[in-house]
Amino acid sequence: MTKKLRKFAQVDVFSHTPYLGNPVAVVLDAFGLSSEEMQRLARWTNLSETTFVLPPTKAEADYRLRIFTPGGELPFAGHPTLGSAHAWLENGGKPKRPDTLVQECGAGLVEIQRSINPEGKPQFAFKAPATVKAGPVEAEVLDEISDAIGIAKSDFLAHQYVDNGPGWVCVQLGSAEQVLQVTPKFAPGSQLMLGLIGAYPFGSAAAFELRAFGPKIGVYEDPVTGSLNASVAQWLFRQGIVQGEYEASQGQAMGREGSIRLSLDADGEVWVGGPTTTCISGEIEL
């Protein structure tokens, strides 16, 4: 296929300060690109995710999104969902409903709410998709996690499959400080998608610190992770550990300042939101 110039944006997600969140590269006119071409660009950007906006195939959807990491395609991911919604609207996208977008992706239809923050800027939140796997983590997987992070299984406060597509498992450690001190060493070929969570002292700005590691998809550590926060929030709300809403922090270990809002609505649905800022816009030849 002959290359052409396509609209492109790079959006910082989940930080009140631009360039301290998690960037996603968004190709806004991806019609005609092959999966191989998409994967090649995702390897080249070397970001946690690169997304490609396509016409929807479902009548309810406003657009379709394909999401690639350097190592492969994902059915769903959180910060790419918010960043792509932001870029799509900023570049002339017209949703079927004024304050709600519907994204079609590998995990199905994802609802995204749009509102205006106190500074007058648009902000977005997605409805957490249902988990495809929940429940306690098997002993052999916990052994692998223990070996990788250098912490005994007996020091794990809790553990759970929190998989809404990427394959996440999560282990709760004794504190946010302990989470920040971890330096994992994963075995070659590890298939882990690992989340760590630890609580901050009562009264802190954030309730929890999270970290996300993805050796399975070629991402050692993701700065700020919407999909993991979504499914962890479903776990925490389900267990009654948190109520109503809370703020999570992620990215401190990488010099970032991720801030994620997690809330539970009257219907029992979890919503995941945070700031989005376009940092690069223009065209890309593909």
C-alpha positions as CSV (number, residue, x, y, z in Angstrom):
1,M,0.0,0.0,0.0
2,T,1.1,3.5,-0.8
3,K,2.0,5.4,2.4
4,K,0.1,8.5,3.3
5,L,0.0,11.2,5.9
6,R,-2.3,10.4,8.8
7,K,-3.3,12.5,11.8
8,F,-1.3,11.7,14.9
9,A,-1.3,12.7,18.5
10,Q,0.7,11.7,21.6
11,V,-1.4,12.2,24.8
12,D,-0.2,12.2,28.4
13,V,-2.7,10.4,30.6
14,F,-3.2,10.2,34.4
15,S,-1.1,13.2,35.5
16,H,-2.1,16.7,36.5
17,T,1.4,17.8,35.2
18,P,2.0,17.2,31.5
19,Y,4.9,14.8,30.8
20,L,4.6,13.1,34.2
21,G,1.9,10.6,33.3
22,N,1.8,7.8,30.8
23,P,2.0,8.7,27.1
24,V,0.0,6.9,24.4
25,A,0.6,7.4,20.7
26,V,-2.6,7.6,18.7
27,V,-2.9,7.2,14.9
28,L,-6.3,8.8,14.2
29,D,-6.9,7.6,10.6
30,A,-5.7,4.0,10.6
31,F,-8.0,2.6,7.9
32,G,-6.1,0.4,5.5
33,L,-3.2,-0.4,7.8
34,S,-2.3,-4.0,8.3
35,S,-1.8,-5.6,11.7
36,E,1.9,-6.0,10.8
37,E,2.2,-2.2,10.0
38,M,0.5,-1.4,13.3
39,Q,2.8,-3.7,15.3
40,R,5.9,-2.3,13.5
41,L,5.0,1.3,14.6
42,A,4.3,0.1,18.2
43,R,7.7,-1.4,18.4
44,W,9.2,1.8,17.0
45,T,7.5,4.2,19.4
46,N,8.5,1.8,22.2
47,L,5.7,3.2,24.4
48,S,3.6,1.0,26.6
49,E,0.9,1.3,24.0
50,T,0.2,2.7,20.6
51,T,-3.4,2.9,19.3
52,F,-5.1,3.0,16.0
53,V,-8.5,4.5,15.5
54,L,-10.8,2.8,12.9
55,P,-14.4,3.1,11.8
56,P,-16.7,1.1,14.1
57,T,-18.3,-2.2,13.2
58,K,-20.9,-2.0,15.9
59,A,-23.8,0.4,15.6
60,E,-23.5,1.5,19.2
61,A,-19.9,2.4,18.9
62,D,-18.4,5.8,18.0
63,Y,-15.1,4.4,16.8
64,R,-13.1,1.2,17.0
65,L,-9.7,1.0,18.7
66,R,-6.8,-1.4,18.2
67,I,-4.2,-1.3,21.0
68,F,-0.6,-2.6,20.5
69,T,2.3,-2.9,22.9
70,P,5.9,-3.4,21.6
71,G,5.2,-7.1,22.0
72,G,1.7,-7.6,20.7
73,E,-1.9,-6.6,20.6
74,L,-4.1,-6.2,23.7
75,P,-7.9,-6.5,23.8
76,F,-8.2,-3.6,26.2
77,A,-6.0,-1.1,28.1
78,G,-7.0,1.8,30.3
79,H,-4.7,4.8,29.6
80,P,-4.9,4.2,25.8
81,T,-8.7,4.3,26.1
82,L,-8.7,7.7,27.8
83,G,-5.9,9.1,25.7
84,S,-7.5,7.9,22.4
85,A,-10.9,9.3,23.4
86,H,-9.3,12.7,24.1
87,A,-7.4,12.7,20.8
88,W,-10.5,11.5,18.8
89,L,-12.7,14.3,20.2
90,E,-9.9,16.9,19.8
91,N,-9.6,16.0,16.1
92,G,-13.2,16.4,15.3
93,G,-14.8,13.2,16.5
94,K,-18.6,13.5,17.0
95,P,-20.0,11.1,19.6
96,K,-23.6,9.8,19.2
97,R,-24.4,11.0,22.8
98,P,-23.1,14.4,24.0
99,D,-21.2,13.4,27.1
100,T,-20.7,9.7,26.5
101,L,-18.4,8.0,24.0
102,V,-18.5,4.3,23.2
103,Q,-15.3,2.6,22.2
104,E,-15.3,-0.7,20.3
105,C,-12.2,-2.8,21.1
106,G,-11.1,-6.4,21.5
107,A,-12.8,-6.6,24.9
108,G,-16.1,-5.4,23.5
109,L,-17.8,-2.0,24.0
110,V,-16.3,0.4,26.6
111,E,-18.3,3.4,27.8
112,I,-16.4,6.6,28.4
113,Q,-17.8,9.6,30.2
114,R,-16.7,13.1,29.3
115,S,-17.0,16.0,31.7
116,I,-15.3,19.4,32.5
117,N,-12.9,19.7,35.4
118,P,-12.7,22.8,37.7
119,E,-10.0,24.3,35.4
120,G,-12.4,24.1,32.5
121,K,-10.6,21.3,30.7
122,P,-12.2,18.1,29.5
123,Q,-11.7,15.0,31.6
124,F,-12.6,11.4,30.9
125,A,-13.5,8.2,32.8
126,F,-14.1,4.7,31.5
127,K,-16.4,2.1,32.9
128,A,-14.3,-0.8,34.0
129,P,-14.9,-3.9,31.9
130,A,-15.8,-7.1,33.6
131,T,-12.9,-9.3,34.7
132,V,-12.5,-12.5,32.7
133,K,-10.6,-14.1,35.5
134,A,-10.8,-13.5,39.3
135,G,-10.0,-15.4,42.5
136,P,-6.9,-16.4,44.4
137,V,-3.6,-16.9,42.6
138,E,-2.1,-20.5,42.4
139,A,0.8,-21.4,44.6
140,E,3.2,-22.0,41.7
141,V,2.4,-18.5,40.3
142,L,2.9,-17.0,43.7
143,D,6.3,-18.8,43.9
144,E,7.3,-17.1,40.6
145,I,6.2,-13.7,41.9
146,S,8.0,-14.2,45.2
147,D,11.2,-15.1,43.4
148,A,10.9,-12.2,41.0
149,I,10.3,-9.5,43.7
150,G,12.4,-11.0,46.4
151,I,9.7,-11.0,49.0
152,A,8.5,-14.1,50.8
153,K,4.9,-15.4,50.1
154,S,4.2,-15.2,53.8
155,D,4.6,-11.4,53.6
156,F,1.9,-11.1,50.9
157,L,-1.2,-9.5,52.6
158,A,-3.5,-10.7,49.8
159,H,-3.5,-11.8,46.2
160,Q,-6.0,-12.0,43.4
161,Y,-6.4,-12.5,39.6
162,V,-7.6,-9.2,38.4
163,D,-7.6,-10.0,34.7
164,N,-9.8,-7.8,32.4
165,G,-8.0,-8.8,29.2
166,P,-4.2,-8.3,29.6
167,G,-3.8,-11.1,32.2
168,W,-3.2,-9.2,35.4
169,V,-2.5,-10.8,38.8
170,C,-2.1,-8.6,41.8
171,V,-0.3,-9.0,45.1
172,Q,-0.9,-6.7,48.1
173,L,2.2,-5.8,50.1
174,G,2.5,-4.3,53.6
175,S,2.8,-0.7,52.6
176,A,3.2,1.8,49.7
177,E,6.8,2.2,50.7
178,Q,7.4,-1.5,50.3
179,V,5.9,-1.4,46.9
180,L,8.2,1.4,45.9
181,Q,11.3,-0.4,47.1
182,V,10.7,-3.5,44.8
183,T,13.1,-4.1,41.9
184,P,11.8,-7.2,40.2
185,K,14.0,-9.6,38.2
186,F,11.9,-11.7,35.9
187,A,13.0,-15.1,34.6
188,P,13.5,-15.2,30.8
189,G,10.3,-15.9,29.0
190,S,8.1,-14.9,32.0
191,Q,4.4,-14.7,31.2
192,L,3.6,-12.6,34.2
193,M,1.4,-9.5,34.1
194,L,2.0,-8.4,37.6
195,G,0.5,-5.7,39.7
196,L,1.7,-4.7,43.2
197,I,-0.4,-2.6,45.6
198,G,0.4,-1.1,49.0
199,A,-1.6,1.3,51.2
200,Y,-0.4,4.8,52.2
201,P,-0.9,5.9,55.8
202,F,-4.4,7.2,56.6
203,G,-4.8,10.8,55.6
204,S,-2.4,10.7,52.6
205,A,-3.4,12.3,49.3
206,A,-3.5,8.8,47.7
207,A,-4.9,5.7,49.3
208,F,-2.6,3.3,47.5
209,E,0.6,3.1,45.4
210,L,0.4,0.7,42.5
211,R,3.1,-0.7,40.2
212,A,2.6,-2.7,37.0
213,F,5.1,-5.0,35.3
214,G,4.4,-6.7,32.0
215,P,7.3,-9.1,30.9
216,K,4.7,-11.1,29.0
217,I,4.2,-8.2,26.5
218,G,7.7,-6.8,26.5
219,V,7.0,-3.9,29.0
220,Y,9.2,-4.1,32.1
221,E,7.2,-1.5,34.0
222,D,4.3,0.6,32.9
223,P,4.2,4.1,34.4
224,V,0.4,4.4,35.0
225,T,-2.0,1.6,34.2
226,G,-5.7,2.1,33.8
227,S,-6.7,-1.5,33.2
228,L,-4.9,-2.7,36.3
229,N,-6.3,0.1,38.4
230,A,-9.8,-0.8,37.1
231,S,-9.7,-4.4,38.0
232,V,-7.9,-3.8,41.3
233,A,-10.7,-1.3,42.2
234,Q,-13.3,-3.9,41.4
235,W,-11.5,-6.3,43.8
236,L,-11.2,-3.7,46.6
237,F,-14.8,-2.5,46.3
238,R,-16.1,-6.1,46.2
239,Q,-14.1,-6.9,49.4
240,G,-15.3,-3.8,51.2
241,I,-11.7,-2.6,51.6
242,V,-12.7,0.8,50.1
243,Q,-16.0,2.5,49.7
244,G,-17.4,5.2,47.4
245,E,-14.2,6.5,45.8
246,Y,-10.5,6.8,46.3
247,E,-7.4,8.1,44.6
248,A,-4.5,5.9,43.6
249,S,-0.9,6.8,42.8
250,Q,1.4,5.1,40.3
251,G,4.7,5.9,38.6
252,Q,6.6,7.3,41.6
253,A,9.3,4.7,41.1
254,M,9.8,5.9,37.5
255,G,9.9,9.6,38.3
256,R,6.2,10.0,37.2
257,E,3.2,11.5,39.1
258,G,0.3,9.3,38.1
259,S,-3.1,10.1,39.7
260,I,-6.1,7.9,39.1
261,R,-9.6,8.4,40.3
262,L,-11.6,5.3,41.1
263,S,-15.3,5.5,42.0
264,L,-18.3,3.2,42.5
265,D,-21.6,4.3,41.1
266,A,-25.1,3.5,42.3
267,D,-25.3,0.6,39.9
268,G,-22.2,-1.0,41.3
269,E,-20.1,-0.1,38.3
270,V,-16.4,1.1,38.7
271,W,-15.3,4.2,36.9
272,V,-11.6,5.0,36.2
273,G,-10.6,8.5,35.3
274,G,-7.8,11.0,35.3
275,P,-6.3,14.0,33.4
276,T,-5.4,13.8,29.7
277,T,-3.2,16.3,27.9
278,T,-2.1,16.4,24.2
279,C,1.7,16.9,24.1
280,I,2.4,16.2,20.5
281,S,0.1,16.6,17.5
282,G,0.6,16.5,13.8
283,E,0.9,13.9,11.0
284,I,2.7,10.6,10.6
285,E,3.5,8.9,7.3
286,L,2.2,5.3,7.3
